[in-house]
Amino acid sequence: MNLVRLMYASRMAKGVDPDGLTRILDASKRNNAALGVTGVLCYSPAGFLQVLEGPPEAVNELYRRIVRDRRNEEATLLAYAETSRRRFPEWSMAYFRGDGIDRALLRGLTSEKAFDPMAMTAAEALRFLTAVATERRRFLQQSAGDE
Ligand SMILES: Cc1cc2nc3c(=O)[nH]c(=O)nc-3n(C[C@H](O)[C@H](O)[C@H](O)COP(=O)(O)O)c2cc1C
């Protein structure tokens, strides 16, 4: 299947509260599942980092919608490329709090000391998202093993 991967960073608009974030995630999970889009959304006070993977029409249309969404601003495209396989196939939209991410995980992944998506290069962003996804998978596997 023809797939693309899109990554962008943006800042949260003033006045958006934690409830706003929950609404974004609920809409993302619902819509993305129907569109065949998967990905990860990270948020910290410094901003959003999101990766979207799926059919090009769906990803492009979704990105246009997100750029128009007033809950974020300064959307900055980090990468857009065709790909033969998804890196984040299991999540319609996984969510991570960037400021809760282990410092040890951050070290070596970005040139910044704190999670600041707007300061990341495309390569750093993909390494970072891949690393947090690997951590999440490990955690989920452990939890399943504990049962
Ligand atoms: C940072 C950010 C990320 C978003 N990511 C998604 C997404 O992955 N999927 C999605 O459907 N909407 C996403 N949205 C919300 C859309 O802009 C839009 O509000 C939503 O798709 C409308 O869905 P609805 O018509 O079902 O309510 C995002 C919004 C923001 C601010």
The ligand as an SDF file (V2000), in Angstrom:
LIG
                    3D

 31 33  0  0  0  0  0  0  0  0999 V2000
   -1.8010   19.3060   17.9540 C   0  0  0  0  0  0  0  0  0  0  0  0
   -3.0690   18.7470   17.3820 C   0  0  0  0  0  0  0  0  0  0  0  0
   -3.0770   17.4420   16.8800 C   0  0  0  0  0  0  0  0  0  0  0  0
   -4.2390   16.8980   16.3180 C   0  0  0  0  0  0  0  0  0  0  0  0
   -4.2040   15.6380   15.8190 N   0  0  0  0  0  0  0  0  0  0  0  0
   -5.3250   15.1220   15.2600 C   0  0  0  0  0  0  0  0  0  0  0  0
   -5.3250   13.8090   14.7100 C   0  0  0  0  0  0  0  0  0  0  0  0
   -4.3200   13.0800   14.7170 O   0  0  0  0  0  0  0  0  0  0  0  0
   -6.4930   13.3560   14.1950 N   0  0  0  0  0  0  0  0  0  0  0  0
   -7.6380   14.0920   14.1790 C   0  0  0  0  0  0  0  0  0  0  0  0
   -8.6580   13.6270   13.6760 O   0  0  0  0  0  0  0  0  0  0  0  0
   -7.6570   15.3300   14.6940 N   0  0  0  0  0  0  0  0  0  0  0  0
   -6.5410   15.8670   15.2390 C   0  0  0  0  0  0  0  0  0  0  0  0
   -6.5860   17.1310   15.7650 N   0  0  0  0  0  0  0  0  0  0  0  0
   -7.8730   17.8300   15.8290 C   0  0  0  0  0  0  0  0  0  0  0  0
   -8.2990   18.3950   14.4980 C   0  0  0  0  0  0  0  0  0  0  0  0
   -7.6720   19.6300   14.3010 O   0  0  0  0  0  0  0  0  0  0  0  0
   -9.8360   18.5650   14.4530 C   0  0  0  0  0  0  0  0  0  0  0  0
  -10.2680   19.3440   15.5390 O   0  0  0  0  0  0  0  0  0  0  0  0
  -10.5520   17.2410   14.5230 C   0  0  0  0  0  0  0  0  0  0  0  0
  -10.0240   16.3420   13.5800 O   0  0  0  0  0  0  0  0  0  0  0  0
  -12.0600   17.4250   14.2730 C   0  0  0  0  0  0  0  0  0  0  0  0
  -12.6520   16.1880   14.4270 O   0  0  0  0  0  0  0  0  0  0  0  0
  -14.2430   16.0680   14.6170 P   0  0  0  0  0  0  0  0  0  0  0  0
  -14.8430   16.8190   13.4690 O   0  0  0  0  0  0  0  0  0  0  0  0
  -14.4900   14.5930   14.5940 O   0  0  0  0  0  0  0  0  0  0  0  0
  -14.5530   16.6860   15.9590 O   0  0  0  0  0  0  0  0  0  0  0  0
   -5.4280   17.6850   16.2940 C   0  0  0  0  0  0  0  0  0  0  0  0
   -5.4080   18.9770   16.8060 C   0  0  0  0  0  0  0  0  0  0  0  0
   -4.2570   19.5150   17.3480 C   0  0  0  0  0  0  0  0  0  0  0  0
   -4.2640   20.9100   17.9010 C   0  0  0  0  0  0  0  0  0  0  0  0
  1  2  1  0
  2  3  1  0
  2 30  2  0
  3  4  2  0
  4  5  1  0
  4 28  1  0
  5  6  2  0
  6  7  1  0
  6 13  1  0
  7  8  2  0
  7  9  1  0
  9 10  1  0
 10 11  2  0
 10 12  1  0
 12 13  2  0
 13 14  1  0
 14 15  1  0
 14 28  1  0
 15 16  1  0
 16 17  1  0
 16 18  1  0
 18 19  1  0
 18 20  1  0
 20 21  1  0
 20 22  1  0
 22 23  1  0
 23 24  1  0
 24 25  2  0
 24 26  1  0
 24 27  1  0
 28 29  2  0
 29 30  1  0
 30 31  1  0
M  END
$$$$
